[in-house]
Amino acid sequence: MGIVSLFYVFVLSGCASDKEVSKPNENMHMVHSDLNHSTSGEIPKGLKVADNPTYQVGSKAILEDDHMKGMKGAEATIVGAYDTTAYITSYTPTTGGERVENHKWVIQEEIKDAGDKTLKPGTEVTIEGNHMPGMEGATAEIVSSEKTTVYMVDYTPITGGEVVKNHKWVTESELSPVK
């Protein structure tokens, strides 16, 4: 009986592993759900405060994307609004581990020697932002870009837990008005 039980445990754990391995890094939510997010409110040098953002500092908005577990649907307080170019990047953390695919967002001012020209998809860059573990100093590939207003926000995950302070970054298209 014990051998049969061990056999089933082995088979079932193998099935679970197959599911995990078949979809590594399929979406950012899965990648970042267990990572600690930096709560630093520091902004990169040269980042310009938005003149007339849709969501004013101190106002509330609903998060419409799930960069991290419990984010989508949460009510956020706008902490900062800045005009820049936001990039989706893929990188291998400097701390080791699996490559992070399609990370939202790294902004122009967080890319070493980026200057003021929009970088093209496929460009290899060094990230200077440190809002996720292993991000700062990582070599990344630009996946896509978007000129937009980016927001730093505070929110409480809909899955419960502590308030996430100074989440970097959410784009304007990832927010909706509180109803």
Salt bridges, closest charged atoms under 4 A:
ASP65 OD2 - LYS104 NZ 2.82
ASP66 OD2 - HIS29 ND1 3.46
GLU101 OE2 - ARG99 NE 3.08
GLU110 OE2 - HIS131 NE2 3.08
GLU141 OE1 - ARG99 NH2 3.85
ASP154 OD2 - LYS165 NZ 3.81
GLU174 OE2 - HIS67 NE2 2.88
GLU174 OE2 - LYS104 NZ 3.87
